[in-house]
Amino acid sequence: MLFSLPDSGLVIRSTVQKGLNKDGSSNAEEGTSLDLYMNSLDDLIEHINM
């Protein structure tokens, strides 16, 4: 679905239907979870250097 903003004329695209993941959950509601959790920048650097 495309629509334009009245003052700027900027065109915005949005989905009309909500897509679902294979397990039936909605990414739009739940978001994407992280694969890695780091407690500090040092932990991240150590992980990258592995």
C-alpha positions as a Markdown table, in Angstrom:
| # | Residue | x | y | z |
|---|---|---|---|---|
| 1 | Met | 0.0 | 0.0 | 0.0 |
| 2 | Leu | 1.4 | 3.4 | -1.0 |
| 3 | Phe | 0.2 | 6.7 | 0.4 |
| 4 | Ser | 1.6 | 10.2 | 0.4 |
| 5 | Leu | 2.0 | 12.6 | 3.3 |
| 6 | Pro | -0.2 | 15.7 | 2.8 |
| 7 | Asp | 2.3 | 18.5 | 3.6 |
| 8 | Ser | 5.5 | 17.0 | 2.2 |
| 9 | Gly | 4.2 | 14.8 | -0.5 |
| 10 | Leu | 6.6 | 12.1 | 0.7 |
| 11 | Val | 5.4 | 8.6 | -0.5 |
| 12 | Ile | 5.3 | 5.9 | 2.2 |
| 13 | Arg | 5.0 | 2.2 | 1.6 |
| 14 | Ser | 3.3 | 0.0 | 4.2 |
| 15 | Thr | 2.1 | -3.6 | 4.2 |
| 16 | Val | -1.6 | -4.1 | 4.2 |
| 17 | Gln | -1.5 | -7.5 | 5.8 |
| 18 | Lys | 0.5 | -8.7 | 8.8 |
| 19 | Gly | 3.0 | -11.5 | 7.9 |
| 20 | Leu | 3.6 | -14.3 | 10.2 |
| 21 | Asn | 6.6 | -16.4 | 11.0 |
| 22 | Lys | 6.6 | -20.2 | 10.5 |
| 23 | Asp | 5.6 | -20.7 | 14.2 |
| 24 | Gly | 2.7 | -18.3 | 13.9 |
| 25 | Ser | 4.3 | -15.4 | 15.8 |
| 26 | Ser | 4.5 | -11.9 | 14.3 |
| 27 | Asn | 7.9 | -10.3 | 13.8 |
| 28 | Ala | 6.2 | -6.9 | 13.9 |
| 29 | Glu | 5.0 | -7.5 | 17.5 |
| 30 | Glu | 7.9 | -9.6 | 18.9 |
| 31 | Gly | 10.8 | -8.1 | 16.9 |
| 32 | Thr | 14.0 | -10.0 | 16.1 |
| 33 | Ser | 15.9 | -11.5 | 18.9 |
| 34 | Leu | 19.7 | -11.3 | 19.1 |
| 35 | Asp | 21.9 | -14.3 | 18.3 |
| 36 | Leu | 24.6 | -13.1 | 20.7 |
| 37 | Tyr | 24.5 | -11.2 | 23.9 |
| 38 | Met | 27.6 | -9.4 | 25.0 |
| 39 | Asn | 28.1 | -7.9 | 28.5 |
| 40 | Ser | 30.9 | -5.5 | 27.4 |
| 41 | Leu | 32.8 | -4.2 | 24.4 |
| 42 | Asp | 35.8 | -6.4 | 25.6 |
| 43 | Asp | 33.6 | -9.5 | 25.3 |
| 44 | Leu | 32.6 | -8.5 | 21.8 |
| 45 | Ile | 36.2 | -8.0 | 20.7 |
| 46 | Glu | 37.2 | -11.3 | 22.2 |
| 47 | His | 34.3 | -13.0 | 20.3 |
| 48 | Ile | 35.3 | -11.4 | 17.0 |
| 49 | Asn | 39.0 | -12.4 | 17.5 |
| 50 | Met | 38.1 | -16.1 | 18.1 |
